[in-house]
Amino acid sequence: MTLNSPRFKACFNPFLEEDPEFDLPSEEALDFHRSMSEYLPTPLLSLPGLADELGVGQILVKDESHRFGLKAFKILGASYAMYRLVRKLWEEEGDFDLAAFHRGELPGRLDSLTFAAASDGNHGRAVAWMARRLRKKAVIFVPEGTVEARVSAIRAEGAEVVFHGRTYDDAVRSAAEEAGKRSWTVVSNTAYEGNTEVPGWMVDGYGTLFEEAEEQIREQVLSEPDIVFVQAGVGGLAAAAIRNSYAEEEGPRIVCVEPVEADGLLESASTEDGRIAPSKGCHDSIMAGLNCATPSLTAWPVVKAGADYFLAVDDVFAEEAMGRFYFPSTGDPRIVAGESGAAGLAGLFALCRKPELEEDRNGLELDEDSTILAVNTEGDTDPESFRRRIDKGS
Ligand SMILES: Cc1ncc(COP(=O)(O)O)c(C=O)c1O
């Protein structure tokens, strides 16, 4: 492992399998999203100016800050998982009716349904949004330090917010406990013992953004990506990227980017046998959506078998990437990226610039011919801190 504490850590994946067996990405998720009246694909943008500066061939950015007016990709997972959950309960006693589902007209026997979720912002807002669309209650457990803007956004969807514990992992535990006591239905984006089905649907839902990107690449006659830089919290989004990559004949290599203070994937990849190992960091990164210590029980096996490289970066890289998205190189479009949204680009900065990573660049074949795909997973979900950081970089 390359280690230059505290700025970055990196390692190739020692557990990478040549021919891993994954479930193929579910086309059903894209079909479901297309059936929602709010659905619109998010833009795929090209940044030739920045590509020139970093010495790579092309940089493409899938801009999820425009997703459903919620400023983050998370609703792709929450909407699909909640659709699958409700459909399953509905079908226990009758035929599922998609049009009625979309109108929020659920059968009377589902009246008592209350959704519970743990989140540090985006997932909670997405679950609350979807619960409101279904005319159901949502209770969202957030760590105590969650910023006011994110809490207000969840409350604005009509959900109850419960503060619990210091970290995201604490909130996950208390959401599970409380939901168990009160017969609430947990919509978790991370899988743990006894809760694996919903997080699996969540990953299926995230797959939509990669399916869209593939279609946009074909339509805009762009080069296929050679490397995808995907930011990771519990690893669900990374698992979706990996599954889409393996669904292609020669899919892109996958670089998972995490904060150095919440590097559960890198930590797990560093164990002798590749078992899940929580990050030893203090989980206080500004990349709030990535501040998760423990990888998801079901996402990790996919990441372990299919990710090429793990890279954990310091917050300063994320701040710089936010600034570079907002004040672009000549000719590049402006992108509004929150701290976690900019993390993929932050990883690209670290990899392109650090002399210590030259061998790793070669190993990944990252050079002037490479096409990079990064995902801006969120916009300014905390507008005040966004403005502060952007003003610093102007
Ligand atoms: C903005 C943002 N980006 C990336 C992620 C990481 O997704 P995952 O936890 O599935 O790895 C999250 C998770 O909440 C997020 O909110």
The ligand as an SDF file (V2000), in Angstrom:
LIG
                    3D

 16 16  0  0  0  0  0  0  0  0999 V2000
  -23.4850   12.2280   -2.2560 C   0  0  0  0  0  0  0  0  0  0  0  0
  -23.1000   10.8240   -2.0180 C   0  0  0  0  0  0  0  0  0  0  0  0
  -22.1660   10.2700   -2.8000 N   0  0  0  0  0  0  0  0  0  0  0  0
  -21.7680    8.9930   -2.6350 C   0  0  0  0  0  0  0  0  0  0  0  0
  -22.3310    8.1950   -1.6400 C   0  0  0  0  0  0  0  0  0  0  0  0
  -21.8070    6.8030   -1.4470 C   0  0  0  0  0  0  0  0  0  0  0  0
  -22.7020    5.8030   -1.7220 O   0  0  0  0  0  0  0  0  0  0  0  0
  -22.5250    4.3850   -0.9760 P   0  0  0  0  0  0  0  0  0  0  0  0
  -22.7930    4.6180    0.4700 O   0  0  0  0  0  0  0  0  0  0  0  0
  -23.5060    3.5040   -1.6440 O   0  0  0  0  0  0  0  0  0  0  0  0
  -21.1210    3.9550   -1.1850 O   0  0  0  0  0  0  0  0  0  0  0  0
  -23.3260    8.7390   -0.8120 C   0  0  0  0  0  0  0  0  0  0  0  0
  -23.9510    7.9380    0.2410 C   0  0  0  0  0  0  0  0  0  0  0  0
  -24.8150    8.3710    0.9710 O   0  0  0  0  0  0  0  0  0  0  0  0
  -23.7240   10.0830   -0.9970 C   0  0  0  0  0  0  0  0  0  0  0  0
  -24.6590   10.6640   -0.2290 O   0  0  0  0  0  0  0  0  0  0  0  0
  1  2  1  0
  2  3  1  0
  2 15  2  0
  3  4  2  0
  4  5  1  0
  5  6  1  0
  5 12  2  0
  6  7  1  0
  7  8  1  0
  8  9  2  0
  8 10  1  0
  8 11  1  0
 12 13  1  0
 12 15  1  0
 13 14  2  0
 15 16  1  0
M  END
$$$$
